[in-house]
């Protein structure tokens, strides 16, 4: 299961992100939670709806691109195979690296305006 931990930082958006993500995750909307977290952190509040729509489509397309091949590549059976586990671990590492880069890019250091 995906984990949406928000890294601690001195940024008022963190509380908003946590509330949005938890509410959506409680509804089973995992990708929507990720989208909303990304939108709050990375996109300007004044972004036009057309831009938000395009970015959201790209966000969800990326999620579908990852999930589709992963699901089709899983080996038959109820229990995950070693190959399944290795693939999921590699996917998690790749996405963790990307997430770390996003946090570095969009988080504000303590004391910034």
N, CA, C and O atoms as a GROMACS GRO file, in nm:
protein
  452
    1UNK      N    1   0.085  -0.118   0.000
    1UNK     CA    2   0.000   0.000   0.000
    1UNK      C    3   0.089   0.123   0.000
    1UNK      O    4   0.191   0.126   0.068
    2UNK      N    5   0.051   0.222  -0.076
    2UNK     CA    6   0.127   0.346  -0.083
    2UNK      C    7   0.118   0.422   0.048
    2UNK      O    8   0.016   0.418   0.117
    3UNK      N    9   0.225   0.488   0.080
    3UNK     CA   10   0.229   0.567   0.202
    3UNK      C   11   0.246   0.713   0.164
    3UNK      O   12   0.332   0.746   0.083
    4UNK      N   13   0.165   0.798   0.219
    4UNK     CA   14   0.173   0.940   0.190
    4UNK      C   15   0.218   1.014   0.313
    4UNK      O   16   0.141   1.087   0.375
    5UNK      N   17   0.344   0.996   0.349
    5UNK     CA   18   0.396   1.070   0.462
    5UNK      C   19   0.443   1.205   0.413
    5UNK      O   20   0.510   1.216   0.310
    6UNK      N   21   0.408   1.306   0.487
    6UNK     CA   22   0.450   1.441   0.453
    6UNK      C   23   0.570   1.474   0.540
    6UNK      O   24   0.564   1.465   0.662
    7UNK      N   25   0.678   1.510   0.476
    7UNK     CA   26   0.800   1.540   0.548
    7UNK      C   27   0.780   1.664   0.634
    7UNK      O   28   0.720   1.761   0.589
    8UNK      N   29   0.831   1.662   0.757
    8UNK     CA   30   0.814   1.779   0.843
    8UNK      C   31   0.892   1.898   0.789
    8UNK      O   32   1.008   1.884   0.750
    9UNK      N   33   0.828   2.011   0.786
    9UNK     CA   34   0.894   2.134   0.745
    9UNK      C   35   0.814   2.250   0.799
    9UNK      O   36   0.696   2.237   0.832
   10UNK      N   37   0.878   2.364   0.806
   10UNK     CA   38   0.810   2.484   0.856
   10UNK      C   39   0.734   2.547   0.740
   10UNK      O   40   0.777   2.648   0.683
   11UNK      N   41   0.623   2.490   0.706
   11UNK     CA   42   0.545   2.536   0.592
   11UNK      C   43   0.398   2.517   0.627
   11UNK      O   44   0.358   2.405   0.658
   12UNK      N   45   0.318   2.622   0.622
   12UNK     CA   46   0.177   2.609   0.660
   12UNK      C   47   0.098   2.516   0.568
   12UNK      O   48  -0.010   2.471   0.605
   13UNK      N   49   0.152   2.486   0.450
   13UNK     CA   50   0.082   2.396   0.359
   13UNK      C   51   0.080   2.253   0.410
   13UNK      O   52  -0.005   2.173   0.369
   14UNK      N   53   0.173   2.219   0.500
   14UNK     CA   54   0.183   2.081   0.547
   14UNK      C   55   0.053   2.036   0.613
   14UNK      O   56   0.003   1.927   0.584
   15UNK      N   57  -0.003   2.118   0.700
   15UNK     CA   58  -0.128   2.082   0.767
   15UNK      C   59  -0.240   2.065   0.665
   15UNK      O   60  -0.317   1.969   0.673
   16UNK      N   61  -0.249   2.154   0.571
   16UNK     CA   62  -0.351   2.144   0.467
   16UNK      C   63  -0.333   2.016   0.387
   16UNK      O   64  -0.430   1.944   0.361
   17UNK      N   65  -0.211   1.986   0.348
   17UNK     CA   66  -0.183   1.865   0.271
   17UNK      C   67  -0.221   1.741   0.351
   17UNK      O   68  -0.283   1.649   0.297
   18UNK      N   69  -0.186   1.738   0.478
   18UNK     CA   70  -0.217   1.622   0.561
   18UNK      C   71  -0.368   1.601   0.571
   18UNK      O   72  -0.416   1.488   0.562
   19UNK      N   73  -0.442   1.709   0.590
   19UNK     CA   74  -0.588   1.698   0.600
   19UNK      C   75  -0.650   1.650   0.469
   19UNK      O   76  -0.736   1.563   0.469
   20UNK      N   77  -0.606   1.708   0.358
   20UNK     CA   78  -0.658   1.670   0.227
   20UNK      C   79  -0.627   1.523   0.200
   20UNK      O   80  -0.714   1.446   0.161
   21UNK      N   81  -0.502   1.486   0.219
   21UNK     CA   82  -0.459   1.350   0.188
   21UNK      C   83  -0.533   1.248   0.274
   21UNK      O   84  -0.579   1.146   0.222
   22UNK      N   85  -0.546   1.274   0.402
   22UNK     CA   86  -0.612   1.176   0.489
   22UNK      C   87  -0.758   1.158   0.451
   22UNK      O   88  -0.808   1.046   0.448
   23UNK      N   89  -0.826   1.267   0.422
   23UNK     CA   90  -0.966   1.258   0.382
   23UNK      C   91  -0.982   1.176   0.255
   23UNK      O   92  -1.068   1.088   0.248
   24UNK      N   93  -0.899   1.203   0.154
   24UNK     CA   94  -0.908   1.130   0.029
   24UNK      C   95  -0.866   0.984   0.044
   24UNK      O   96  -0.928   0.895  -0.014
   25UNK      N   97  -0.761   0.959   0.123
   25UNK     CA   98  -0.719   0.821   0.146
   25UNK      C   99  -0.828   0.742   0.217
   25UNK      O  100  -0.849   0.625   0.187
   26UNK      N  101  -0.898   0.807   0.310
   26UNK     CA  102  -1.009   0.741   0.380
   26UNK      C  103  -1.120   0.701   0.283
   26UNK      O  104  -1.194   0.605   0.308
   27UNK      N  105  -1.131   0.774   0.172
   27UNK     CA  106  -1.231   0.743   0.070
   27UNK      C  107  -1.178   0.644  -0.034
   27UNK      O  108  -1.250   0.606  -0.126
   28UNK      N  109  -1.053   0.600  -0.018
   28UNK     CA  110  -0.992   0.508  -0.113
   28UNK      C  111  -0.941   0.575  -0.238
   28UNK      O  112  -0.918   0.508  -0.339
   29UNK      N  113  -0.922   0.705  -0.235
   29UNK     CA  114  -0.877   0.781  -0.352
   29UNK      C  115  -0.727   0.811  -0.340
   29UNK      O  116  -0.687   0.923  -0.309
   30UNK      N  117  -0.646   0.710  -0.364
   30UNK     CA  118  -0.502   0.719  -0.342
   30UNK      C  119  -0.436   0.815  -0.441
   30UNK      O  120  -0.358   0.901  -0.401
   31UNK      N  121  -0.466   0.802  -0.568
   31UNK     CA  122  -0.404   0.889  -0.669
   31UNK      C  123  -0.455   1.032  -0.654
   31UNK      O  124  -0.379   1.127  -0.668
   32UNK      N  125  -0.583   1.047  -0.627
   32UNK     CA  126  -0.639   1.180  -0.604
   32UNK      C  127  -0.570   1.248  -0.486
   32UNK      O  128  -0.544   1.368  -0.490
   33UNK      N  129  -0.541   1.172  -0.381
   33UNK     CA  130  -0.470   1.228  -0.265
   33UNK      C  131  -0.332   1.276  -0.307
   33UNK      O  132  -0.290   1.386  -0.269
   34UNK      N  133  -0.263   1.196  -0.384
   34UNK     CA  134  -0.131   1.237  -0.433
   34UNK      C  135  -0.138   1.360  -0.520
   34UNK      O  136  -0.054   1.449  -0.509
   35UNK      N  137  -0.238   1.365  -0.606
   35UNK     CA  138  -0.258   1.482  -0.693
   35UNK      C  139  -0.280   1.608  -0.610
   35UNK      O  140  -0.217   1.711  -0.635
   36UNK      N  141  -0.368   1.600  -0.513
   36UNK     CA  142  -0.398   1.719  -0.433
   36UNK      C  143  -0.275   1.766  -0.354
   36UNK      O  144  -0.251   1.886  -0.340
   37UNK      N  145  -0.199   1.670  -0.304
   37UNK     CA  146  -0.076   1.706  -0.233
   37UNK      C  147   0.020   1.778  -0.328
   37UNK      O  148   0.078   1.880  -0.292
   38UNK      N  149   0.036   1.723  -0.447
   38UNK     CA  150   0.124   1.785  -0.547
   38UNK      C  151   0.072   1.923  -0.586
   38UNK      O  152   0.150   2.018  -0.596
   39UNK      N  153  -0.059   1.934  -0.608
   39UNK     CA  154  -0.118   2.062  -0.650
   39UNK      C  155  -0.090   2.171  -0.547
   39UNK      O  156  -0.050   2.282  -0.583
   40UNK      N  157  -0.111   2.139  -0.421
   40UNK     CA  158  -0.090   2.238  -0.314
   40UNK      C  159   0.057   2.278  -0.305
   40UNK      O  160   0.089   2.396  -0.287
   41UNK      N  161   0.146   2.180  -0.318
   41UNK     CA  162   0.289   2.209  -0.302
   41UNK      C  163   0.350   2.277  -0.423
   41UNK      O  164   0.433   2.367  -0.408
   42UNK      N  165   0.311   2.237  -0.543
   42UNK     CA  166   0.388   2.274  -0.662
   42UNK      C  167   0.323   2.375  -0.755
   42UNK      O  168   0.392   2.440  -0.833
   43UNK      N  169   0.193   2.389  -0.748
   43UNK     CA  170   0.126   2.476  -0.845
   43UNK      C  171   0.078   2.605  -0.779
   43UNK      O  172   0.033   2.604  -0.665
   44UNK      N  173   0.087   2.714  -0.853
   44UNK     CA  174   0.040   2.840  -0.795
   44UNK      C  175  -0.110   2.839  -0.770
   44UNK      O  176  -0.187   2.783  -0.848
   45UNK      N  177  -0.149   2.900  -0.661
   45UNK     CA  178  -0.291   2.909  -0.626
   45UNK      C  179  -0.372   2.974  -0.738
   45UNK      O  180  -0.490   2.945  -0.756
   46UNK      N  181  -0.308   3.062  -0.811
   46UNK     CA  182  -0.376   3.137  -0.917
   46UNK      C  183  -0.371   3.066  -1.052
   46UNK      O  184  -0.412   3.124  -1.153
   47UNK      N  185  -0.322   2.943  -1.057
   47UNK     CA  186  -0.313   2.873  -1.186
   47UNK      C  187  -0.451   2.859  -1.248
   47UNK      O  188  -0.547   2.826  -1.179
   48UNK      N  189  -0.462   2.884  -1.379
   48UNK     CA  190  -0.592   2.872  -1.444
   48UNK      C  191  -0.639   2.726  -1.445
   48UNK      O  192  -0.559   2.632  -1.444
   49UNK      N  193  -0.770   2.711  -1.448
   49UNK     CA  194  -0.830   2.577  -1.447
   49UNK      C  195  -0.778   2.492  -1.561
   49UNK      O  196  -0.755   2.373  -1.543
   50UNK      N  197  -0.759   2.551  -1.678
   50UNK     CA  198  -0.710   2.473  -1.793
   50UNK      C  199  -0.572   2.415  -1.764
   50UNK      O  200  -0.543   2.301  -1.802
   51UNK      N  201  -0.486   2.491  -1.697
   51UNK     CA  202  -0.354   2.439  -1.663
   51UNK      C  203  -0.365   2.328  -1.558
   51UNK      O  204  -0.300   2.224  -1.570
   52UNK      N  205  -0.448   2.350  -1.457
   52UNK     CA  206  -0.468   2.247  -1.354
   52UNK      C  207  -0.521   2.118  -1.416
   52UNK      O  208  -0.479   2.009  -1.379
   53UNK      N  209  -0.614   2.132  -1.509
   53UNK     CA  210  -0.671   2.014  -1.575
   53UNK      C  211  -0.564   1.936  -1.651
   53UNK      O  212  -0.558   1.814  -1.643
   54UNK      N  213  -0.478   2.008  -1.724
   54UNK     CA  214  -0.372   1.941  -1.801
   54UNK      C  215  -0.272   1.873  -1.709
   54UNK      O  216  -0.229   1.760  -1.737
   55UNK      N  217  -0.234   1.939  -1.602
   55UNK     CA  218  -0.138   1.880  -1.509
   55UNK      C  219  -0.200   1.759  -1.438
   55UNK      O  220  -0.133   1.658  -1.418
   56UNK      N  221  -0.327   1.770  -1.401
   56UNK     CA  222  -0.394   1.657  -1.336
   56UNK      C  223  -0.401   1.538  -1.432
   56UNK      O  224  -0.379   1.424  -1.391
   57UNK      N  225  -0.433   1.564  -1.557
   57UNK     CA  226  -0.436   1.455  -1.655
   57UNK      C  227  -0.300   1.387  -1.665
   57UNK      O  228  -0.291   1.265  -1.670
   58UNK      N  229  -0.194   1.466  -1.667
   58UNK     CA  230  -0.059   1.410  -1.674
   58UNK      C  231  -0.028   1.330  -1.548
   58UNK      O  232   0.034   1.223  -1.555
   59UNK      N  233  -0.069   1.381  -1.433
   59UNK     CA  234  -0.046   1.312  -1.306
   59UNK      C  235  -0.114   1.176  -1.306
   59UNK      O  236  -0.051   1.075  -1.273
   60UNK      N  237  -0.242   1.174  -1.343
   60UNK     CA  238  -0.316   1.048  -1.346
   60UNK      C  239  -0.265   0.955  -1.456
   60UNK      O  240  -0.263   0.834  -1.438
   61UNK      N  241  -0.224   1.011  -1.570
   61UNK     CA  242  -0.168   0.929  -1.677
   61UNK      C  243  -0.040   0.860  -1.629
   61UNK      O  244  -0.016   0.744  -1.661
   62UNK      N  245   0.039   0.931  -1.552
   62UNK     CA  246   0.160   0.872  -1.496
   62UNK      C  247   0.126   0.758  -1.401
   62UNK      O  248   0.191   0.653  -1.403
   63UNK      N  249   0.026   0.779  -1.317
   63UNK     CA  250  -0.015   0.674  -1.224
   63UNK      C  251  -0.066   0.552  -1.301
   63UNK      O  252  -0.034   0.438  -1.266
   64UNK      N  253  -0.144   0.575  -1.405
   64UNK     CA  254  -0.195   0.464  -1.485
   64UNK      C  255  -0.082   0.393  -1.558
   64UNK      O  256  -0.082   0.271  -1.571
   65UNK      N  257   0.015   0.471  -1.605
   65UNK     CA  258   0.130   0.412  -1.674
   65UNK      C  259   0.207   0.318  -1.582
   65UNK      O  260   0.258   0.215  -1.626
   66UNK      N  261   0.215   0.353  -1.456
   66UNK     CA  262   0.285   0.268  -1.360
   66UNK      C  263   0.200   0.148  -1.321
   66UNK      O  264   0.248   0.035  -1.322
   67UNK      N  265   0.075   0.172  -1.288
   67UNK     CA  266  -0.009   0.063  -1.238
   67UNK      C  267  -0.038  -0.042  -1.344
   67UNK      O  268  -0.033  -0.162  -1.315
   68UNK      N  269  -0.069   0.000  -1.465
   68UNK     CA  270  -0.104  -0.095  -1.571
   68UNK      C  271   0.004  -0.200  -1.593
   68UNK      O  272  -0.024  -0.319  -1.582
   69UNK      N  273   0.126  -0.160  -1.623
   69UNK     CA  274   0.232  -0.259  -1.643
   69UNK      C  275   0.263  -0.341  -1.518
   69UNK      O  276   0.291  -0.460  -1.528
   70UNK      N  277   0.257  -0.280  -1.402
   70UNK     CA  278   0.283  -0.355  -1.279
   70UNK      C  279   0.179  -0.464  -1.262
   70UNK      O  280   0.214  -0.580  -1.235
   71UNK      N  281   0.053  -0.430  -1.278
   71UNK     CA  282  -0.052  -0.529  -1.260
   71UNK      C  283  -0.044  -0.641  -1.364
   71UNK      O  284  -0.067  -0.757  -1.333
   72UNK      N  285  -0.010  -0.605  -1.488
   72UNK     CA  286  -0.002  -0.709  -1.591
   72UNK      C  287   0.124  -0.794  -1.578
   72UNK      O  288   0.129  -0.905  -1.630
   73UNK      N  289   0.225  -0.742  -1.509
   73UNK     CA  290   0.350  -0.816  -1.494
   73UNK      C  291   0.351  -0.907  -1.371
   73UNK      O  292   0.440  -0.990  -1.357
   74UNK      N  293   0.253  -0.891  -1.282
   74UNK     CA  294   0.250  -0.976  -1.164
   74UNK      C  295   0.232  -1.122  -1.205
   74UNK      O  296   0.155  -1.153  -1.296
   75UNK      N  297   0.302  -1.208  -1.137
   75UNK     CA  298   0.293  -1.350  -1.168
   75UNK      C  299   0.162  -1.406  -1.113
   75UNK      O  300   0.112  -1.357  -1.011
   76UNK      N  301   0.107  -1.508  -1.178
   76UNK     CA  302  -0.020  -1.566  -1.132
   76UNK      C  303  -0.007  -1.621  -0.990
   76UNK      O  304   0.100  -1.664  -0.948
   77UNK      N  305  -0.118  -1.619  -0.919
   77UNK     CA  306  -0.121  -1.673  -0.784
   77UNK      C  307  -0.162  -1.567  -0.684
   77UNK      O  308  -0.164  -1.448  -0.714
   78UNK      N  309  -0.195  -1.614  -0.566
   78UNK     CA  310  -0.242  -1.524  -0.462
   78UNK      C  311  -0.125  -1.456  -0.390
   78UNK      O  312  -0.129  -1.336  -0.362
   79UNK      N  313  -0.021  -1.533  -0.362
   79UNK     CA  314   0.095  -1.479  -0.291
   79UNK      C  315   0.192  -1.414  -0.389
   79UNK      O  316   0.213  -1.467  -0.498
   80UNK      N  317   0.250  -1.301  -0.352
   80UNK     CA  318   0.348  -1.238  -0.442
   80UNK      C  319   0.475  -1.323  -0.452
   80UNK      O  320   0.522  -1.381  -0.354
   81UNK      N  321   0.527  -1.329  -0.574
   81UNK     CA  322   0.651  -1.404  -0.596
   81UNK      C  323   0.770  -1.314  -0.561
   81UNK      O  324   0.753  -1.194  -0.537
   82UNK      N  325   0.888  -1.372  -0.558
   82UNK     CA  326   1.010  -1.293  -0.535
   82UNK      C  327   1.026  -1.188  -0.645
   82UNK      O  328   1.069  -1.076  -0.618
   83UNK      N  329   0.991  -1.224  -0.768
   83UNK     CA  330   0.999  -1.129  -0.879
   83UNK      C  331   0.902  -1.014  -0.857
   83UNK      O  332   0.937  -0.898  -0.879
   84UNK      N  333   0.780  -1.045  -0.814
   84UNK     CA  334   0.681  -0.940  -0.786
   84UNK      C  335   0.735  -0.845  -0.680
   84UNK      O  336   0.726  -0.723  -0.694
   85UNK      N  337   0.789  -0.900  -0.574
   85UNK     CA  338   0.841  -0.819  -0.464
   85UNK      C  339   0.958  -0.732  -0.512
   85UNK      O  340   0.967  -0.615  -0.478
   86UNK      N  341   1.045  -0.790  -0.591
   86UNK     CA  342   1.160  -0.715  -0.644
   86UNK      C  343   1.113  -0.599  -0.732
   86UNK      O  344   1.165  -0.488  -0.722
   87UNK      N  345   1.015  -0.625  -0.817
   87UNK     CA  346   0.963  -0.519  -0.905
   87UNK      C  347   0.898  -0.407  -0.824
   87UNK      O  348   0.919  -0.289  -0.852
   88UNK      N  349   0.819  -0.444  -0.725
   88UNK     CA  350   0.753  -0.342  -0.643
   88UNK      C  351   0.855  -0.262  -0.563
   88UNK      O  352   0.840  -0.141  -0.547
   89UNK      N  353   0.958  -0.328  -0.514
   89UNK     CA  354   1.063  -0.259  -0.439
   89UNK      C  355   1.135  -0.159  -0.531
   89UNK      O  356   1.161  -0.046  -0.491
   90UNK      N  357   1.166  -0.201  -0.654
   90UNK     CA  358   1.232  -0.112  -0.749
   90UNK      C  359   1.142   0.008  -0.782
   90UNK      O  360   1.190   0.121  -0.791
   91UNK      N  361   1.014  -0.017  -0.799
   91UNK     CA  362   0.919   0.091  -0.825
   91UNK      C  363   0.914   0.188  -0.707
   91UNK      O  364   0.916   0.310  -0.727
   92UNK      N  365   0.907   0.135  -0.587
   92UNK     CA  366   0.903   0.220  -0.468
   92UNK      C  367   1.030   0.305  -0.458
   92UNK      O  368   1.022   0.424  -0.424
   93UNK      N  369   1.144   0.247  -0.485
   93UNK     CA  370   1.269   0.324  -0.479
   93UNK      C  371   1.272   0.435  -0.583
   93UNK      O  372   1.312   0.547  -0.554
   94UNK      N  373   1.228   0.404  -0.704
   94UNK     CA  374   1.225   0.503  -0.810
   94UNK      C  375   1.134   0.620  -0.773
   94UNK      O  376   1.171   0.736  -0.791
   95UNK      N  377   1.016   0.589  -0.723
   95UNK     CA  378   0.921   0.694  -0.687
   95UNK      C  379   0.966   0.770  -0.563
   95UNK      O  380   0.940   0.890  -0.552
   96UNK      N  381   1.033   0.704  -0.469
   96UNK     CA  382   1.088   0.774  -0.352
   96UNK      C  383   1.194   0.876  -0.395
   96UNK      O  384   1.198   0.987  -0.342
   97UNK      N  385   1.279   0.838  -0.490
   97UNK     CA  386   1.380   0.934  -0.540
   97UNK      C  387   1.312   1.055  -0.603
   97UNK      O  388   1.353   1.169  -0.579
   98UNK      N  389   1.210   1.031  -0.682
   98UNK     CA  390   1.136   1.141  -0.745
   98UNK      C  391   1.070   1.229  -0.640
   98UNK      O  392   1.074   1.352  -0.650
   99UNK      N  393   1.009   1.166  -0.540
   99UNK     CA  394   0.944   1.241  -0.432
   99UNK      C  395   1.044   1.329  -0.358
   99UNK      O  396   1.015   1.444  -0.326
  100UNK      N  397   1.160   1.274  -0.330
  100UNK     CA  398   1.263   1.352  -0.262
  100UNK      C  399   1.302   1.475  -0.344
  100UNK      O  400   1.320   1.584  -0.289
  101UNK      N  401   1.314   1.459  -0.476
  101UNK     CA  402   1.347   1.572  -0.562
  101UNK      C  403   1.237   1.678  -0.560
  101UNK      O  404   1.266   1.798  -0.558
  102UNK      N  405   1.110   1.633  -0.561
  102UNK     CA  406   1.000   1.729  -0.554
  102UNK      C  407   1.003   1.808  -0.424
  102UNK      O  408   0.982   1.929  -0.424
  103UNK      N  409   1.029   1.739  -0.312
  103UNK     CA  410   1.032   1.808  -0.183
  103UNK      C  411   1.145   1.910  -0.179
  103UNK      O  412   1.129   2.019  -0.125
  104UNK      N  413   1.259   1.875  -0.236
  104UNK     CA  414   1.369   1.970  -0.241
  104UNK      C  415   1.333   2.090  -0.328
  104UNK      O  416   1.369   2.204  -0.296
  105UNK      N  417   1.264   2.065  -0.436
  105UNK     CA  418   1.228   2.173  -0.528
  105UNK      C  419   1.120   2.265  -0.472
  105UNK      O  420   1.130   2.387  -0.488
  106UNK      N  421   1.018   2.208  -0.408
  106UNK     CA  422   0.901   2.288  -0.372
  106UNK      C  423   0.887   2.322  -0.224
  106UNK      O  424   0.805   2.407  -0.190
  107UNK      N  425   0.963   2.262  -0.137
  107UNK     CA  426   0.951   2.297   0.003
  107UNK      C  427   1.031   2.425   0.029
  107UNK      O  428   1.131   2.453  -0.038
  108UNK      N  429   0.987   2.498   0.125
  108UNK     CA  430   1.055   2.622   0.159
  108UNK      C  431   1.140   2.598   0.284
  108UNK      O  432   1.093   2.537   0.380
  109UNK      N  433   1.263   2.646   0.282
  109UNK     CA  434   1.345   2.629   0.403
  109UNK      C  435   1.288   2.711   0.518
  109UNK      O  436   1.218   2.810   0.497
  110UNK      N  437   1.317   2.667   0.640
  110UNK     CA  438   1.270   2.739   0.758
  110UNK      C  439   1.319   2.883   0.752
  110UNK      O  440   1.434   2.910   0.718
  111UNK      N  441   1.231   2.974   0.784
  111UNK     CA  442   1.266   3.116   0.787
  111UNK      C  443   1.247   3.185   0.654
  111UNK      O  444   1.273   3.305   0.644
  112UNK      N  445   1.203   3.113   0.551
  112UNK     CA  446   1.182   3.179   0.422
  112UNK      C  447   1.044   3.243   0.418
  112UNK      O  448   0.954   3.206   0.494
  113UNK      N  449   1.028   3.336   0.331
  113UNK     CA  450   0.899   3.407   0.319
  113UNK      C  451   0.809   3.338   0.223
  113UNK      O  452   0.696   3.383   0.200
   0.00000   0.00000   0.00000
